[in-house]
Amino acid sequence: MKKQIESVSIRMKPKWVLYPFFFSLYPIVFLFLRNANEVSWTETFLPAGAMVSIATFFFAATFFLFKNSNKAGLITCLLVVFFFHYGYLQYLLLDFKVAGQGIASGRYLVPSLGAVFIFLSYRIIVSKRDFGVTTSFLNKLSLWLLLIPLATFFLQQTKKNIPIEAPPLDNVPGLEENFGGKSPSMDEKKLPDIYYIILDGYARADILKERYQYDNGDFIDWLKRKGFYVADQSCANYAWTMLSVSSSLNFDYLQSIVPNIDLALNDWNNLSTLIRGNRVVRFLKRRGYKFVTVATSHLKLDVRGSDLFLRPRYYPGAFQTSLLETTIFPTVAKKFLGWNVFLRQRFHSVFAQLLEIPKDPSPLFVYAHIMAPHFPFLFGQNGEIACSKTDFLWNLPSPEKCKRSRPYVEDYIADYRNYLGFVNGKIEELIETILSRQQRSTVIILQADHGPAFLSSFDDSASPDEIHERMGILNACYFPQGDSDWQPYETMTPVNTFRIVLNKYFGTKLEILKDESFFSTCAEPFQFTKTPRGLPRK
């Protein structure tokens, strides 16, 4: 009899209730693993702490009310699922309609989930069951849901995480140090400030006209009146940001910079070394330049070791904003704040800081990667808050973006056009300010890393038209008045941009490379396919 009592007491021993906290972390793990190529794992720390803290508050409150940890865990788990997984529930119900009305909108979904939560919570509270077995099962299930994808991911990383070193300067033909950094056309005190401004996903004018029914002629004409040369047949060298920027800042093709890279890799995070230790900056710093960078919403693109790193006061980055939008937060807040409130604030902050770069006696190299007009589309044509129907696609894995975006083509095109018009106005304001406050001559490079084609170019199904859209880019260069011997040409690509600049101002003898474009998919970024030049169709 005594043994039976002991066995019962053992069975009735309270179990640790862990699964609400594991489930609260799952959206972070899911979104990180789906975007690991573009997100640093350090970006998960803050949201993980916040979500666990909220889950802890829910659990403590329900335990205080009902004095039963197992029941408190179940009710907390319901709150976690409805609050943190709301965006995914909305996505699953996106195509469902009742009486012609979509049930995924907040007007219907929030009260429906609220009613379900109240009903299930009531059944849990009045139940005479202890739910100990349920707790044990959910603890194990939630832990496995976290550990299996994480273990798989880290195992893959250990197999393919091959360090890439910053490329040397001394083995680049035409970049010999015997030139001493002295320009044949101006003395050292008159070396120009150089602004390298990347506009993410900015399409070439002819592509805007034929694919987006948008005439960008006014902006292109404005650039030309200001003295810019616009390469109206320019193409990106690569289809993805990390590849493109790594190439342009090292004025060479990746196949030459890292010839032994494993083509089977699907992780381009190692390329951040090529951006942070790029040849352009190392060359210019030896000649007295100060390096100024502006924080982006992607840590892999930030160069925090610059002489002046302009970082806005804290706003969530793209990953953290995307995570917020998988919760119920946007539905509750959109009436007051609109979508992407943090990214909109960050957008304005980036331009404000570029307009206020402090004057310096040394020549400056300013590198600014602006995440526009890339989605999510933050503003309308006149700067009004945009509420895009395609924003939800930001949180989906790439193949799903292709699949689910097809019905939203017209919305995407309209939102891109409107956002582009607003971005053009901000760029004009920025260029006017740079040119008006210059202390020395100034070079401005205004260039896209790739074209848009968000809807189509993530997998092997991309058509020639979609590749054409992805590779055609805005490419405009401003050189000081009177500098007419730098020989621009209409098909020049980013890989040759700094070869031209360094030859012109620093006496180097870098060869102008053959302009080529290499398309690859997000899943296999280093499996390059040489593409046609993407010239305007006749």
C-alpha positions in Angstrom: 0.0 0.0 0.0 2.8 2.3 0.9 4.5 1.7 -2.5 1.2 2.5 -4.3 0.9 5.8 -2.5 4.6 6.6 -3.3 4.0 5.8 -7.0 0.9 8.0 -7.1 2.8 10.9 -5.5 5.5 10.4 -8.1 3.0 10.6 -10.9 1.3 13.6 -9.5 4.6 15.5 -9.1 4.3 18.8 -11.0 6.1 18.9 -14.3 8.1 21.8 -15.7 5.9 23.8 -18.1 8.3 24.8 -20.9 6.3 24.5 -24.1 4.8 28.0 -24.1 8.3 29.4 -24.2 9.5 27.1 -26.9 6.4 27.9 -29.0 7.1 31.6 -28.5 10.6 31.1 -29.9 9.4 29.1 -32.9 8.4 32.1 -35.2 11.9 33.6 -34.7 13.6 30.3 -35.6 11.3 29.8 -38.6 11.9 33.3 -40.0 15.6 33.2 -39.3 16.2 29.9 -41.1 14.1 31.0 -44.0 16.2 34.1 -44.4 19.6 33.0 -43.1 21.4 34.2 -46.2 20.4 37.8 -45.4 20.2 37.9 -41.6 22.8 37.7 -38.9 21.9 35.4 -36.0 22.6 38.3 -33.6 19.4 39.9 -34.8 17.4 37.2 -33.1 18.6 38.1 -29.5 16.3 41.0 -28.9 13.1 39.5 -30.3 13.8 36.2 -28.5 14.2 38.0 -25.2 11.0 40.0 -25.8 8.9 37.0 -26.8 10.0 34.9 -23.9 9.3 37.8 -21.5 5.8 38.2 -22.9 5.2 34.5 -22.6 6.5 34.6 -19.0 4.1 37.4 -18.2 1.1 35.5 -19.7 2.1 32.4 -17.8 2.6 34.2 -14.4 -0.8 36.0 -14.8 -2.7 32.8 -15.6 -1.0 30.8 -12.9 -1.8 33.5 -10.3 -5.5 33.3 -11.3 -5.9 29.6 -11.5 -3.1 28.2 -9.3 -2.5 25.3 -11.7 0.7 25.3 -13.7 -0.5 22.8 -16.3 -3.7 24.8 -17.1 -1.8 28.0 -17.0 0.6 26.6 -19.6 -2.2 25.6 -21.9 -3.9 29.0 -21.7 -0.5 30.7 -22.2 0.2 28.5 -25.2 -3.2 29.6 -26.8 -2.2 33.2 -26.2 1.2 32.7 -27.7 -0.2 31.0 -30.8 -2.9 33.6 -31.4 -0.6 36.6 -30.6 2.8 35.5 -32.1 1.6 33.3 -34.9 -1.3 35.5 -36.1 0.4 36.5 -39.3 0.8 32.9 -40.4 -2.8 32.1 -39.5 -3.8 35.0 -41.6 -1.7 33.7 -44.5 -3.3 30.3 -44.3 -6.8 31.8 -44.5 -5.9 34.3 -47.2 -7.9 32.7 -49.9 -10.9 31.7 -47.9 -14.1 33.8 -48.3 -17.5 33.7 -46.7 -20.3 35.5 -48.5 -17.7 37.0 -50.8 -15.8 38.5 -47.9 -12.2 37.4 -47.1 -12.0 36.1 -43.6 -8.3 36.8 -43.2 -8.8 40.5 -42.6 -8.5 41.8 -39.0 -12.1 42.8 -38.9 -13.2 39.1 -38.9 -10.1 37.2 -37.8 -9.4 39.0 -34.5 -12.9 38.5 -33.0 -13.1 35.0 -34.4 -9.8 34.0 -32.7 -10.9 35.9 -29.6 -14.0 33.8 -29.4 -12.1 30.6 -29.9 -9.6 31.6 -27.2 -12.4 32.3 -24.7 -14.2 29.0 -25.5 -11.0 26.9 -25.2 -9.8 28.7 -22.1 -13.2 28.1 -20.4 -13.1 24.4 -21.2 -9.5 24.2 -19.8 -10.5 26.0 -16.6 -13.6 24.0 -15.8 -12.0 20.7 -16.7 -11.2 18.4 -13.7 -8.2 17.0 -15.6 -4.7 17.8 -14.3 -3.2 17.9 -17.9 0.1 16.5 -16.7 0.3 14.1 -19.6 -0.5 16.9 -22.0 2.2 19.1 -20.5 4.8 16.3 -20.9 3.8 15.7 -24.5 3.8 19.4 -25.5 7.2 19.9 -23.8 8.7 17.2 -26.0 6.9 18.2 -29.1 7.8 21.9 -28.9 11.5 21.1 -28.1 11.8 18.8 -31.1 10.1 21.5 -33.3 12.9 23.8 -32.3 15.9 21.4 -32.2 15.4 19.5 -35.5 15.6 22.5 -37.9 18.3 24.2 -35.8 20.4 21.1 -35.7 20.0 20.6 -39.4 20.9 24.2 -40.1 24.1 24.2 -37.9 25.2 20.9 -39.3 25.0 22.3 -42.8 26.9 25.4 -41.7 29.8 23.4 -40.3 30.1 21.6 -43.6 30.1 24.7 -45.8 31.3 27.6 -43.7 34.6 28.1 -45.5 36.2 31.5 -44.5 36.8 34.0 -47.2 39.6 36.5 -46.7 39.7 40.1 -47.9 41.2 40.2 -51.4 44.8 41.5 -51.7 45.7 44.7 -53.4 49.1 43.9 -54.6 48.1 41.3 -57.1 45.7 43.4 -59.1 47.2 44.3 -62.5 47.3 48.0 -63.0 47.1 48.8 -59.3 50.8 48.8 -58.5 51.8 51.0 -55.6 54.5 52.8 -57.6 51.9 55.4 -58.6 52.0 56.6 -55.0 48.4 57.6 -55.0 49.2 60.9 -56.9 46.7 61.9 -59.6 48.1 63.1 -62.9 45.3 65.8 -63.1 45.1 67.2 -59.6 47.2 67.4 -56.5 46.4 65.5 -53.3 44.6 68.3 -51.6 42.1 68.5 -54.4 41.2 64.8 -54.5 37.4 64.5 -54.7 34.9 63.4 -52.2 33.4 60.2 -53.5 29.7 59.2 -52.8 28.8 55.6 -53.6 25.0 55.4 -53.3 23.3 52.1 -53.9 19.6 52.1 -54.5 18.4 48.5 -53.9 16.2 47.0 -56.7 16.1 50.2 -58.9 15.2 49.1 -62.5 16.6 50.6 -65.7 14.4 53.2 -67.5 13.5 51.0 -70.5 12.5 48.1 -68.2 10.4 50.4 -66.1 8.5 51.5 -69.2 8.0 48.0 -70.7 7.4 46.0 -67.5 6.0 48.6 -65.1 4.4 51.0 -67.5 6.3 53.8 -65.8 8.0 56.6 -67.6 11.1 57.6 -65.6 12.2 60.2 -68.1 11.7 63.2 -65.9 14.1 61.8 -63.3 16.7 60.7 -65.9 16.5 64.1 -67.6 17.0 65.8 -64.2 20.1 63.7 -63.6 21.5 64.6 -67.0 20.8 68.3 -66.4 22.8 68.1 -63.2 25.8 66.7 -65.1 25.3 62.9 -64.6 26.1 60.4 -67.2 23.4 57.8 -67.3 24.4 54.4 -68.8 21.0 53.6 -70.3 22.0 50.0 -71.2 23.7 49.1 -68.0 23.1 45.7 -66.3 24.0 44.2 -62.9 26.9 41.8 -62.8 25.0 39.6 -60.4 21.3 39.0 -59.4 21.7 39.3 -55.6 22.8 42.1 -53.3 25.6 40.4 -51.5 27.1 39.1 -54.7 26.7 42.5 -56.5 28.2 44.7 -53.8 31.0 42.3 -53.1 32.0 42.5 -56.8 31.6 46.3 -57.3 33.6 47.3 -54.2 36.4 45.0 -55.2 36.2 46.0 -58.9 36.4 42.4 -60.1 34.2 39.4 -60.7 33.6 37.0 -57.8 34.9 34.2 -60.0 38.3 35.9 -59.9 38.2 37.2 -56.3 37.3 33.8 -54.8 38.0 31.3 -57.6 37.9 28.3 -55.3 34.5 28.9 -53.7 32.3 25.8 -53.5 29.6 26.4 -56.2 27.3 24.1 -54.2 27.0 26.5 -51.3 23.7 28.2 -50.8 25.1 30.6 -48.1 26.6 33.9 -49.2 27.1 35.3 -45.6 30.8 34.8 -45.9 30.9 37.5 -48.6 30.5 40.1 -45.9 34.3 39.9 -45.5 34.6 41.1 -49.1 32.4 44.1 -48.3 34.0 45.1 -45.0 37.5 44.6 -46.2 36.9 45.8 -49.8 39.7 47.0 -52.1 38.2 50.4 -52.8 38.3 51.4 -49.1 41.7 50.0 -48.4 43.1 51.8 -51.5 41.6 55.1 -50.6 42.5 55.0 -47.0 46.2 54.7 -47.9 45.7 58.0 -49.7 44.2 59.9 -46.7 40.5 59.3 -47.3 38.1 59.0 -44.4 35.5 56.2 -44.8 31.9 57.1 -43.9 29.1 54.5 -44.0 25.4 54.6 -43.1 23.7 51.7 -41.3 21.4 49.6 -43.4 18.7 47.3 -42.2 20.9 44.3 -43.0 23.9 43.6 -40.8 25.7 41.8 -43.5 25.9 45.0 -45.5 27.0 47.2 -42.7 30.7 48.3 -42.4 30.9 49.1 -38.7 34.7 49.5 -38.8 34.5 52.6 -40.9 35.9 55.9 -39.7 32.4 57.3 -39.2 29.5 54.8 -38.9 26.2 56.7 -39.0 23.7 54.7 -37.2 20.2 56.0 -36.5 18.7 55.8 -33.0 17.4 52.3 -32.6 14.7 51.1 -35.0 14.0 47.4 -35.6 15.7 46.2 -38.7 14.1 44.3 -41.6 14.2 41.0 -39.8 12.7 42.3 -36.6 10.1 44.3 -38.5 9.2 41.2 -40.5 8.9 39.3 -37.2 6.6 41.9 -35.8 4.4 41.5 -38.8 3.8 37.8 -38.1 2.2 38.9 -34.8 -1.1 40.6 -34.2 0.7 43.9 -33.8 0.2 45.3 -37.3 -3.5 44.6 -37.3 -3.9 46.4 -34.0 -1.6 49.3 -34.7 -2.2 50.0 -38.4 -5.0 52.4 -37.9 -2.7 54.5 -35.8 0.8 53.9 -37.3 0.3 52.2 -40.7 2.4 49.3 -42.0 6.1 49.1 -41.5 6.2 52.0 -39.1 9.8 51.3 -38.0 11.2 50.9 -41.5 9.6 54.1 -42.6 11.2 55.9 -39.7 14.5 54.3 -40.5 14.2 55.4 -44.2 13.8 59.0 -43.2 16.7 58.7 -40.7 19.1 57.4 -43.4 18.4 60.4 -45.7 18.6 62.8 -42.8 22.1 61.5 -41.8 23.4 61.6 -45.4 22.3 65.2 -45.5 24.2 66.0 -42.3 27.6 64.4 -42.8 30.0 66.6 -41.0 32.6 68.5 -43.0 36.1 67.2 -42.8 39.5 68.5 -44.2 40.3 65.0 -45.5 38.6 63.7 -48.6 35.6 61.4 -47.9 34.5 58.1 -49.3 30.8 57.8 -48.4 29.1 54.4 -48.9 25.4 54.3 -48.5 23.2 51.3 -49.3 19.6 52.5 -49.3 17.0 49.7 -49.2 14.7 51.4 -51.7 12.8 51.1 -54.0 13.1 47.5 -52.9 10.0 46.1 -51.1 8.4 46.4 -48.6 6.9 49.6 -50.2 6.8 52.2 -47.5 5.4 55.3 -49.1 3.1 56.3 -51.9 3.9 58.8 -54.7 3.6 61.8 -52.5 5.1 60.4 -49.3 1.8 59.2 -47.9 1.9 56.0 -45.8 1.6 53.0 -48.1 -0.5 49.9 -47.2 0.6 47.4 -49.7 -1.4 44.2 -50.3 2.0 42.4 -51.1 3.6 43.2 -47.7 2.7 39.9 -46.3 5.0 38.2 -48.8 8.0 39.6 -47.0 7.7 36.9 -44.4 7.4 33.9 -46.7 10.1 31.6 -47.9 11.4 32.4 -51.3 9.6 29.6 -53.3 6.3 30.6 -51.6 6.9 34.2 -52.6 6.9 33.1 -56.2 3.8 30.9 -55.8 1.7 33.3 -53.7 2.7 36.5 -55.5 1.2 35.7 -58.9 -2.3 37.0 -58.0 -0.8 40.2 -56.7 1.2 41.3 -59.8 -0.9 44.4 -60.5 -0.7 45.5 -56.9 3.0 45.0 -56.8 3.6 47.0 -60.0 1.4 49.8 -58.8 3.1 49.9 -55.3 6.6 49.8 -56.9 5.8 52.7 -59.3 4.4 54.9 -56.5 7.3 54.2 -54.2 9.8 54.8 -57.0 8.3 58.3 -57.6 8.8 59.2 -53.9 12.3 57.8 -53.8 13.2 59.9 -56.9 12.2 63.0 -55.0 14.4 62.1 -52.0 17.4 61.4 -54.2 17.0 64.7 -56.0 17.0 66.4 -52.6 20.0 64.5 -51.5 22.0 65.3 -54.6 21.1 69.0 -54.5 22.4 69.1 -50.9 25.6 67.3 -51.7 26.5 69.5 -54.6 25.5 72.7 -52.8 27.7 72.1 -49.7 30.7 70.6 -51.3 34.1 71.9 -50.1 36.0 70.0 -52.8 35.2 68.5 -56.1 32.7 65.6 -55.8 32.1 62.3 -57.5 28.7 60.7 -57.1 27.9 57.2 -58.2 24.2 56.4 -58.2 23.7 52.7 -58.9 21.4 49.8 -58.3 22.7 46.4 -57.1 20.1 44.6 -59.2 16.7 45.2 -60.7 13.3 44.4 -59.0 11.7 41.1 -60.3 10.7 40.2 -56.8 7.8 38.3 -58.1 9.6 35.9 -60.3 13.3 35.4 -60.0 13.7 33.2 -56.9 13.8 29.8 -58.6 14.7 28.0 -61.8 11.4 28.9 -63.4 12.5 32.5 -64.1 11.8 33.3 -67.7 14.1 35.3 -70.0 11.9 38.4 -69.5 12.1 38.0 -65.8 15.9 37.7 -65.9 16.0 40.7 -68.1 14.0 42.6 -65.5 16.3 41.5 -62.7 19.5 42.4 -64.4 18.8 45.8 -65.9 19.7 48.6 -63.5 20.0 52.3 -63.0 23.6 53.3 -63.3 24.5 57.1 -63.2 27.8 58.8 -62.5 28.6 62.4 -61.7 32.1 63.7 -62.2 33.3 67.3 -61.5 32.7 69.8 -64.2 35.5 69.9 -66.7 36.4 66.2 -66.2 35.3 65.1 -69.6 38.1 62.5 -70.4 36.8 59.6 -68.2 35.2 57.9 -71.2 31.8 56.7 -70.0 29.9 54.2 -72.2 26.2 53.1 -72.2 26.8 49.4 -71.4 29.2 49.9 -68.4 28.5 47.7 -65.4 29.3 48.1 -61.7 32.4 45.9 -61.9 34.1 48.7 -63.9 32.8 51.7 -61.9 35.8 52.0 -59.6 38.3 51.0 -62.3 37.2 54.1 -64.1 37.3 56.3 -60.9 40.8 55.1 -59.8 42.2 55.4 -63.3 40.9 58.9 -63.6 42.0 60.3 -60.2 44.8 58.2 -58.9 46.8 57.3 -62.0 46.2 53.6 -61.9 46.1 51.6 -65.1 43.3 49.2 -64.3 42.0 47.3 -67.3 38.3 47.9 -68.2 36.9 44.4 -67.9 34.4 42.9 -70.3 30.9 43.7 -69.1 29.1 40.5 -68.2 26.1 39.5 -66.2 25.6 36.3 -64.2 22.2 35.1 -63.1 21.7 32.7 -60.2 18.9 31.7 -57.9 18.4 32.4 -54.2 18.7 28.7 -53.5 21.9 28.3 -55.4 23.5 31.8 -55.5 26.9 30.6 -56.8 25.6 28.5 -59.6 26.1 31.2 -62.2 24.5 31.3 -65.6 25.9 33.8 -68.0 23.0 35.9 -69.3 22.6 38.0 -72.5 23.5 41.6 -71.9 19.9 42.6 -71.4 19.9 45.4 -73.9 16.7 47.2 -74.7 14.6 45.2 -77.1 14.3 46.5 -80.6 
